[in-house]
Amino acid sequence: MESSEIRELFPILNQKIHGYPLVYLDSAASAQKPIHVIEAVKHYYEWDHSNVHRGVHTLGMRATDAYEGARVKVARFLGATSEKEIIFTRGATSALNLVASSYARTVCRKGDEIVVSAMEHHSNLLPWQQAAKATGAVLKYIPLHPDGTFSIEDVEKSVTNRTKVVSVSHVSNVLGIANPVKQMAVIARKNGAVLVVDGAQSAPHIKVDVQELGCDFYAFSGHKMCGPTGVGALYGRKALLEQMEPIEFGGEMIDHVSLHNASWKELPWKFEGGTPIIAGAIGLGAAIDFLEQIGMNTIAEHDNQLTRYAVEQMGRIEDLTMYGPKDGHLGLVTFNLGNIHAHDVATVLDTYGVAIRAGHHCCQPLMRHLSIGATARASFYLYNTEEDVDRFLLALQKTKEYFKE
């Protein structure tokens, strides 16, 4: 299926902004939704809505089957050994907080180490800051090179036998480069630590196999991969999840409750207190069906090719600075245009119907490392075309002309 055909499956893209056809280049923040996902959520609310796991009536059983069926799809999508290793969350942020608040606070003691990098999204930084403060562990940073990246040698020097947790983004939401998580898993395990992977920017674009990566935890958000907002998942190795305690307590997650004590359900339900994200999970399952129908390898090839084309063409624009290595951008490119503030660039581009992101991208430590306050970011996905990139480039030239006047 061609990108132009895929584009037709996304109703929101068939509109004009300020008189121009919409060019949506902000998928790294949130991807648009195909009609398949919209219809799946609509069907649930129109025909199957009920609470799950409780009712013996028809709607309750249909809702439960759809909800748990989505869990099976996520397990297959990530290569988990069992659906019991999949915890539904509100997104990557809550998934990472679950690991930091439950696992890290249990295993870390004063003087132990939690190793992260300064390129991390705040969602993969703040939870570890809090875990370190709560346990007395030392929060260590893998040193970054001038371009914001790090090498596997930097990881080897940073991880020691005092390290309990290593946490890193699979793909940087600023630099667009993939980190060597498979090699990092080996280093972590050799030192008795676990590897936590923030997969928010990788799950939408590439085939992920947590067994092949060797990671112990993997978090992602549904809304970045054509699913609804407010839903995501945490993969965790069963042995680790079983030793972890819940951090939210209430209905659904209990086995037995007395006046002074309680016991929890088995995996995965002990981590899903309260009415779960039923419609979101069903929509996420539909998004996975949609992506797998196209093929994750096909999506990766398309996104890589389109990003290479954009980087090559942007390199010809005078006074445009791109961040990160020259090659290897996956689905996004972050840049500044001369002395024009990133927010001004994004504002002018919007007048031409081109939607990009501007700001610090929830990565303030990385911005400071790069000695910049903000950047613009264009991100590409399966529904974007070379024509979209060309219109983006033309809008950039118009922006330069606007600020020269």
Secondary structure, DSSP 8 states (H G I E B T S, - for coil): --HHHHHTT-GGGSSEETTEE-EE-BTTT-----HHHHHHHHHIIIII-S-SSS--SHHHHHHHHHHHHHHHHHHHHHT-S-GGGEEEESSHHHHHHHIIIIIIHHH--TT-EEEEETTS-GGGTHHHHHHHHHHT-EEEEE---TTS---HHHHHHH--TTEEEEEEESB-TTT--B--HHHHHHHHHHTT-EEEEE-TTTTTTS---HHHHT-SEEEEEGGGGTS-TT-EEEEE-HHHHHH---SS-SSSSEEEE-SS-EEE-STTGGG--SS--HHHHHHHHHHHHHHHHH-HHHHHHHHHHHHHHHHHHHTTSTTEEE-S-SS---SEEEEEETTB-HHHHHHHHHHTTEE-EEE-TT-HHHHHHTT-S-EEEEE--TT--HHHHHHHHHHHHHHHHHHH-
